[in-house]
Amino acid sequence: MIDLSDVTYIDSAGLAPLFRPCKRWKPTRKIFAGRLQDTVRSIFEISRLDQVFQIFPDTDAALATT
């Protein structure tokens, strides 16, 4: 899980490292992002990363699905 709760802004330089592992993992592997601030969430939605990452409101909610 990736906890982005302290991230207030993210751009392509910040998104690239998040995407690299996706290329190596099987399609069934889940990636969780938790506690996104509104500005970061909108960037995830615009870049369609919300379709790659399962986004949860907090760490406990993400861990409950594993």
N, C-alpha and C positions, 0 to 999 in steps of 0.2 A: 504494500500500500504506500502511496505517496501522500504525505500530509502537506498540503499547500496552504495551511491556515495563516501563515505569516507572510505569504506572498501577496503583495498588493498590485503588482503589475508583472506581466510576462509577455515577451515578444518571441519572434522566431528563434532567436539565439537561446532562449530559455526552453522553448518547446522541442527543439531538435534533440537534446539529450533524453527527453521523455519518450520520443518516438523510436530511437535506435533499438531498444530492446524488443519492440513490437516486430521488427523485421526478422528477428531470430527465433521468436517463440511460435509455437503452434497456434493456430487460430482459436483453439479452445481455451488457451491460457487467459486468465482474467487479470486485468490491471485495474486497481482501485485508486481513485483520487478522492480525498476527503477534505471537508471543510473549506471549500473554495469561497473566496470573497467574491462579491458580485462582479467586480471588474475582471477578475480572472475567469470566472464562470462564463462571462459573455465572450471572452476570447476563445475559450474552449468550444462554445457553441458556434461561433463564426467560422472557426477552423475545422469544425465537425469532429473535434476530438472527443466530444461528448458521446460519439458513436463508437469510439475505440475504448475509452475509459468508462468504467462504471463509477458514477459519482455519488457519493454518500454524504449525509450531513455531518457525520462524525466518525471517528475511528471505531467505536463500538458497533455502529451499524454496518460498517464494511467488514469487520471481523466476524460478525454474526452470519455472514453469507458464505464463509469459507468452510 
